[in-house]
Amino acid sequence: MLSPMPTDWHVQLKPNKVGPGEGWKNIMVKVGIFGATGYAGFELVDLLQKHDEVEVVFCTSESSAGMTLDEIYAQGPHWPLIKSADAPLDQVDAVFLCLPHAASAATAVRARAAGCRVIDLSADFRLKSLETYEEWYKVEHPRPEWLQEAVYGLTEHARDEVKEADIVACPGCYPTSVLIPLNPIVKAGGVKAGAHIIADSKTGVSGGGRKAKLLYHHVEVQDNMTPYGIGQSHRHWAEMSEKLAGWSNGNGAPELIFSPHLMAIPRGILSTIYVPLKDGWDAEKVRALYEDAYGDEPFVKVLPEGKLATVAHAVRSNRVAIGMTVAAGMLILTCAIDNLTKGSSGQAVQNFNLMYGFEETTALL
Ligand SMILES: NC(=O)c1ccc[n+]([C@@H]2O[C@H](COP(=O)([O-])OP(=O)(O)OC[C@H]3O[C@@H](n4cnc5c(N)ncnc54)[C@H](OP(=O)(O)O)[C@@H]3O)[C@@H](O)[C@H]2O)c1
């Protein structure tokens, strides 16, 4: 636990517009943040401070309840932390759940009982199949029927449903970096029948959360690059496979091979995805498809011919950068996102904006 910081110095850097007990303005939607001390939760705190139409009523932490956020993160606001059991759910319209799976679902049950809309960053509502959820997450789901009701918030492909949803399941970080680039070609039926798609992905260490695990220690990570959960053994494989199957319109979903790696940067994901193309699909046709799909998107940028996505295209932003190369009948997509923005909290705010009728880009540009 960090020792307490002086609590007034940061206010001079960034006035608290939406902090509990401070002089906020233009209040429209009251929200609570569960798990505000985690990497995703703190990113959300940072984003919501720029949102003039949000009032953050409470932030939770189990291990640091009684402290303030600026005691955990030096650059954080002086907001009190409370235990999730003490969260005044009757005082908020919506909650963001930045919690581990299982804890999220249990909190969602309480939040829905209090009439709150739920924006969940965990995996608890991402899958439609209960069997798949229980197989991969090894816990019983407290409300299996909500798996059907929840909307998978890959925003660019679910706007209408997100607007109406009471529970939005924000996609995983790797799935965001794989599914956004794959959606147009899979939906258009451009993948060779019976072919495998290979997604080779690399993430920065914040992808593993704030709790120390050996794999994420500086000594293990620095000057190293580590594959883990490769093939079809990572939980995100199940999430991606379910969505790809849904987009294939009964045409036989392409089988996915997914190989995640840990790289020595704090944040950012780069996925390189190999898609065998059906006859008749060439570079020109593929480019036209992607420019049509994403040309008007505020956050998705299809890079010009010859340009490949790099982590720097997207890091510390809600952007998705997509590069395209066609070689030997194979579409090679490169996609960069920031795992803590478009891969979690940024996409959560994007969905929140749609749910409450704000400009989708509010607090994100
Ligand atoms: N990190 C990413 O890039 C990323 C991307 C997409 C999705 N996600 C998902 O977002 C969620 C949060 O991830 P994270 O990386 O921010 O994790 P994290 O850094 O480990 O933070 C977890 C947060 O949840 C709180 N918490 C832990 N166990 C809890 C429990 N049983 N009950 C209530 N609160 C509890 C922690 O509070 P204290 O430790 O302060 O007690 C902390 O605030 C996870 O479901 C993760 O899979 C993360």
The ligand as an SDF file (V2000), in Angstrom:
LIG
                    3D

 48 52  0  0  0  0  0  0  0  0999 V2000
   -6.3030   -4.8670  -18.2580 N   0  0  0  0  0  0  0  0  0  0  0  0
   -6.8180   -4.8950  -19.4820 C   0  0  0  0  0  0  0  0  0  0  0  0
   -6.1600   -4.5700  -20.4730 O   0  0  0  0  0  0  0  0  0  0  0  0
   -8.2540   -5.3330  -19.6900 C   0  0  0  0  0  0  0  0  0  0  0  0
   -8.7840   -5.2450  -20.9780 C   0  0  0  0  0  0  0  0  0  0  0  0
  -10.0960   -5.6640  -21.2080 C   0  0  0  0  0  0  0  0  0  0  0  0
  -10.8510   -6.1620  -20.1680 C   0  0  0  0  0  0  0  0  0  0  0  0
  -10.3010   -6.2480  -18.9230 N   0  0  0  0  0  0  0  0  0  0  0  0
  -11.1560   -6.8040  -17.8530 C   0  0  0  0  0  0  0  0  0  0  0  0
  -11.4870   -5.7400  -16.9660 O   0  0  0  0  0  0  0  0  0  0  0  0
  -11.6000   -6.2680  -15.6300 C   0  0  0  0  0  0  0  0  0  0  0  0
  -10.6040   -5.5050  -14.7450 C   0  0  0  0  0  0  0  0  0  0  0  0
   -9.3090   -5.7370  -15.2630 O   0  0  0  0  0  0  0  0  0  0  0  0
   -8.0090   -4.9770  -14.7080 P   0  0  0  0  0  0  0  0  0  0  0  0
   -6.9160   -5.3210  -15.6260 O   0  0  0  0  0  0  0  0  0  0  0  0
   -8.3240   -3.5590  -14.4290 O   0  0  0  0  0  0  0  0  0  0  0  0
   -7.8100   -5.7580  -13.3230 O   0  0  0  0  0  0  0  0  0  0  0  0
   -7.0150   -5.2810  -12.0380 P   0  0  0  0  0  0  0  0  0  0  0  0
   -6.0130   -4.2550  -12.4100 O   0  0  0  0  0  0  0  0  0  0  0  0
   -6.5590   -6.5170  -11.3590 O   0  0  0  0  0  0  0  0  0  0  0  0
   -8.1580   -4.5790  -11.1270 O   0  0  0  0  0  0  0  0  0  0  0  0
   -9.2230   -5.3140  -10.5770 C   0  0  0  0  0  0  0  0  0  0  0  0
  -10.1050   -4.3800   -9.7680 C   0  0  0  0  0  0  0  0  0  0  0  0
  -11.1750   -5.1540   -9.2150 O   0  0  0  0  0  0  0  0  0  0  0  0
  -11.1580   -5.0610   -7.7790 C   0  0  0  0  0  0  0  0  0  0  0  0
  -11.4880   -6.3910   -7.2560 N   0  0  0  0  0  0  0  0  0  0  0  0
  -10.7280   -7.5130   -7.3370 C   0  0  0  0  0  0  0  0  0  0  0  0
  -11.3990   -8.5730   -6.8250 N   0  0  0  0  0  0  0  0  0  0  0  0
  -12.5950   -8.0990   -6.4150 C   0  0  0  0  0  0  0  0  0  0  0  0
  -13.7350   -8.6960   -5.7950 C   0  0  0  0  0  0  0  0  0  0  0  0
  -13.7690  -10.0080   -5.5080 N   0  0  0  0  0  0  0  0  0  0  0  0
  -14.7940   -7.9120   -5.4920 N   0  0  0  0  0  0  0  0  0  0  0  0
  -14.7850   -6.5970   -5.7750 C   0  0  0  0  0  0  0  0  0  0  0  0
  -13.7100   -5.9590   -6.3580 N   0  0  0  0  0  0  0  0  0  0  0  0
  -12.6560   -6.7100   -6.6790 C   0  0  0  0  0  0  0  0  0  0  0  0
   -9.7550   -4.6210   -7.4260 C   0  0  0  0  0  0  0  0  0  0  0  0
   -9.8160   -3.9020   -6.2150 O   0  0  0  0  0  0  0  0  0  0  0  0
   -8.6070   -3.8330   -5.1510 P   0  0  0  0  0  0  0  0  0  0  0  0
   -7.4750   -4.6300   -5.7220 O   0  0  0  0  0  0  0  0  0  0  0  0
   -8.3180   -2.3720   -5.0180 O   0  0  0  0  0  0  0  0  0  0  0  0
   -9.1760   -4.3960   -3.9090 O   0  0  0  0  0  0  0  0  0  0  0  0
   -9.4150   -3.7150   -8.5970 C   0  0  0  0  0  0  0  0  0  0  0  0
   -9.9840   -2.4380   -8.4060 O   0  0  0  0  0  0  0  0  0  0  0  0
  -11.2790   -7.7820  -15.7250 C   0  0  0  0  0  0  0  0  0  0  0  0
  -12.4520   -8.5170  -15.8240 O   0  0  0  0  0  0  0  0  0  0  0  0
  -10.4750   -7.8740  -17.0190 C   0  0  0  0  0  0  0  0  0  0  0  0
  -10.5450   -9.1350  -17.6240 O   0  0  0  0  0  0  0  0  0  0  0  0
   -9.0350   -5.8320  -18.6500 C   0  0  0  0  0  0  0  0  0  0  0  0
  1  2  1  0
  2  3  2  0
  2  4  1  0
  4  5  1  0
  4 48  2  0
  5  6  2  0
  6  7  1  0
  7  8  2  0
  8  9  1  0
  8 48  1  0
  9 10  1  0
  9 46  1  0
 10 11  1  0
 11 12  1  0
 11 44  1  0
 12 13  1  0
 13 14  1  0
 14 15  2  0
 14 16  1  0
 14 17  1  0
 17 18  1  0
 18 19  2  0
 18 20  1  0
 18 21  1  0
 21 22  1  0
 22 23  1  0
 23 24  1  0
 23 42  1  0
 24 25  1  0
 25 26  1  0
 25 36  1  0
 26 27  1  0
 26 35  1  0
 27 28  2  0
 28 29  1  0
 29 30  1  0
 29 35  2  0
 30 31  1  0
 30 32  2  0
 32 33  1  0
 33 34  2  0
 34 35  1  0
 36 37  1  0
 36 42  1  0
 37 38  1  0
 38 39  2  0
 38 40  1  0
 38 41  1  0
 42 43  1  0
 44 45  1  0
 44 46  1  0
 46 47  1  0
M  CHG  2   8   1  16  -1
M  END
$$$$
